[in-house]
């Protein structure tokens, strides 16, 4: 799983929740790093913060979707993470190419349900080391 989140506290909390649920996590601190991480470490799903420095999550998603259309990598579900919970915010995320939407702060159960919708055939594995790879 790739987590793109610029806020260190949100990043730490999300990684802990994901690791506790058995997911291995790759962390990117901005949209540009998220695109780079996606290209070098393909994952089952991307959790993409919408507002980040250097490149926001919407632009990063557009670049990923464009690369997928060019056949560079298989389509990856992208779930928006944002504190903006208005319906118009959700629509901006979907128009940019994101598959789903999580409003922050989120509950662990909501996160797990959203991940299950994004990757219904993928279960976390206890055999996968619970690790975090940071990409800057």
C-alpha positions as CSV (number, residue, x, y, z in Angstrom):
1,X,0.0,0.0,0.0
2,X,1.2,3.5,-0.8
3,X,0.3,6.3,1.6
4,X,0.9,9.9,0.3
5,X,0.6,12.2,3.2
6,X,2.6,15.3,4.0
7,X,1.5,15.8,7.7
8,X,3.9,13.8,9.9
9,X,1.3,13.2,12.6
10,X,-1.3,12.0,10.1
11,X,1.3,9.9,8.4
12,X,2.4,8.2,11.6
13,X,-1.2,7.5,12.7
14,X,-2.2,6.1,9.3
15,X,0.9,3.9,9.1
16,X,0.2,2.5,12.6
17,X,-3.4,1.8,11.7
18,X,-2.4,0.1,8.4
19,X,0.3,-1.9,10.0
20,X,-2.0,-3.0,12.8
21,X,-4.4,-4.2,10.1
22,X,-1.6,-6.2,8.5
23,X,-0.7,-3.9,5.6
24,X,2.8,-3.1,4.5
25,X,3.1,0.6,3.8
26,X,5.2,2.7,1.5
27,X,5.1,6.4,2.5
28,X,5.5,9.4,0.2
29,X,5.6,12.9,1.7
30,X,4.1,14.8,-1.3
31,X,2.4,14.1,-4.7
32,X,5.7,14.1,-6.7
33,X,7.2,11.5,-4.4
34,X,3.9,9.5,-4.6
35,X,4.1,9.3,-8.4
36,X,7.8,8.2,-8.2
37,X,7.0,5.6,-5.5
38,X,4.1,4.2,-7.6
39,X,6.4,3.9,-10.6
40,X,9.1,2.1,-8.6
41,X,7.1,0.2,-6.0
42,X,3.7,-0.9,-7.6
43,X,1.1,-1.4,-4.9
44,X,-2.4,-2.7,-4.5
45,X,-3.9,0.6,-3.5
46,X,-2.9,4.3,-3.0
47,X,-4.1,6.4,-0.1
48,X,-3.6,9.9,-1.5
49,X,-3.9,13.1,0.5
50,X,-5.4,15.8,-1.6
51,X,-3.6,18.9,-0.3
52,X,0.2,18.4,-0.3
53,X,3.2,20.6,-1.1
54,X,5.2,20.4,-4.4
55,X,2.3,18.5,-6.1
56,X,-1.1,18.0,-4.7
57,X,-3.0,14.7,-4.7
58,X,-5.2,15.6,-7.6
59,X,-2.3,16.4,-9.9
60,X,-0.5,13.2,-8.8
61,X,-3.6,11.2,-9.5
62,X,-3.9,12.7,-13.0
63,X,-0.3,11.8,-13.8
64,X,-0.7,8.3,-12.5
65,X,-3.9,7.8,-14.6
66,X,-2.2,9.2,-17.7
67,X,0.7,6.8,-17.2
68,X,-1.7,3.9,-16.8
69,X,-3.5,4.9,-20.0
70,X,-0.1,4.8,-21.8
71,X,0.3,1.2,-20.5
72,X,3.2,1.9,-18.1
73,X,1.6,0.1,-15.2
74,X,-1.7,-1.6,-14.4
75,X,-4.5,0.5,-12.9
76,X,-4.2,1.1,-9.2
77,X,-7.2,2.1,-7.0
78,X,-6.6,5.5,-5.5
79,X,-8.5,6.6,-2.4
80,X,-8.6,10.3,-1.6
81,X,-7.7,11.5,2.0
82,X,-8.9,14.9,2.8
83,X,-10.2,17.1,5.7
84,X,-12.6,18.6,3.2
85,X,-15.8,16.6,3.4
86,X,-18.2,18.5,1.1
87,X,-19.8,16.7,-1.8
88,X,-18.1,19.1,-4.2
89,X,-14.7,18.1,-2.8
90,X,-15.5,14.4,-3.3
91,X,-16.6,15.2,-6.9
92,X,-13.2,17.0,-7.6
93,X,-11.4,13.9,-6.4
94,X,-13.5,11.5,-8.6
95,X,-13.1,13.7,-11.7
96,X,-9.3,13.7,-11.1
97,X,-9.4,9.9,-11.4
98,X,-9.6,8.8,-7.7
99,X,-11.8,5.8,-7.0
100,X,-13.0,6.5,-3.5
101,X,-12.9,9.2,-0.8
102,X,-12.1,9.2,2.9
103,X,-12.7,12.2,5.0
104,X,-10.1,12.9,7.8
105,X,-10.1,12.2,10.6
106,X,-11.3,8.7,9.7
107,X,-12.1,5.7,11.9
108,X,-10.1,2.4,11.4
109,X,-13.3,0.5,10.5
110,X,-14.1,3.1,7.8
111,X,-10.6,2.9,6.4
112,X,-10.7,-1.0,6.3
113,X,-14.1,-1.0,4.6
114,X,-12.9,1.5,2.0
115,X,-9.7,-0.6,1.4
116,X,-11.9,-3.7,1.0
117,X,-14.0,-2.0,-1.6
118,X,-10.9,-0.9,-3.5
119,X,-9.3,-4.3,-3.4
120,X,-12.0,-6.9,-2.7
121,X,-9.7,-9.8,-3.6
122,X,-6.7,-8.7,-1.5
123,X,-6.4,-9.5,2.2
124,X,-3.7,-8.2,4.5
125,X,-1.1,-10.9,5.1
126,X,0.5,-11.6,8.4
127,X,3.4,-13.1,6.5
128,X,4.2,-9.7,5.1
129,X,6.6,-7.8,7.3
130,X,4.9,-4.8,8.8
131,X,7.2,-2.2,7.5
132,X,7.3,1.4,6.3
133,X,9.4,2.5,3.3
134,X,9.7,6.3,3.1
135,X,10.1,8.0,-0.3
136,X,10.9,11.7,-0.4
